[in-house]
Amino acid sequence: MNFLAHLYLSGSDPDVMTGNFIGDFVKGRSWGELYPLEVVRGIELHRSIDAFTDSHAVVSQSKKRLFPIYRHYAGVIIDIYYDHFLARSWQEYHPDLLPDYAEQCYEILKTRPYALPDQVQFLLPHMMRGNWLVNYGTLEGIHRALSGMARRASFVSKMEESIKDLEENYEAFKSEFDTFFPALKEHADAIRKQY
């Protein structure tokens, strides 16, 4: 899953949200000593969400549709697609309007610079300026996200071209998201209840 889903699946604790948001940017094994407990729990939640997602049969089905062209980038693309479908169906999952929720998330992250790795401190102003969390709900916003990721990829990924795959197979990907996401939410909720 991508940024919007990770934030949403964190629940309402700002530190857990921060940890879940930075999860992909925290490397090595010593991070448990670097952050407050709730941020650590957010990082652990991020890893659990990723493991659940990567091993789920429905997600594998989505990735399989893209794999012949995009190879190992298929999973990254699906994460972006699924954030699109979450943004599009936001009111089914959260009582706040998505623009209001996004603003709250940006404020939470801005007030915790001590917890943000350098890459995230560089990324966050771009994310806020482009209002990524809200713009995931449009095809244009998804295309921008995929193009940005393609520019940052180590190898030629063609991710920017995958918007056409989303458009051509929109209902199939949406159906897979609609099947998968409630199971992921249940998984994340169960993890958070252990805190």
Secondary structure as UniProt FT lines:
FT   HELIX           3..8
FT   TURN            9..12
FT   HELIX           14..22
FT   HELIX           23..25
FT   HELIX           30..33
FT   HELIX           37..54
FT   HELIX           57..70
FT   HELIX           71..73
FT   HELIX           74..88
FT   HELIX           90..92
FT   HELIX           98..110
FT   HELIX           113..115
FT   HELIX           118..130
FT   HELIX           132..135
FT   TURN            136..137
FT   HELIX           139..152
FT   HELIX           159..162
FT   HELIX           163..168
FT   HELIX           170..193
//
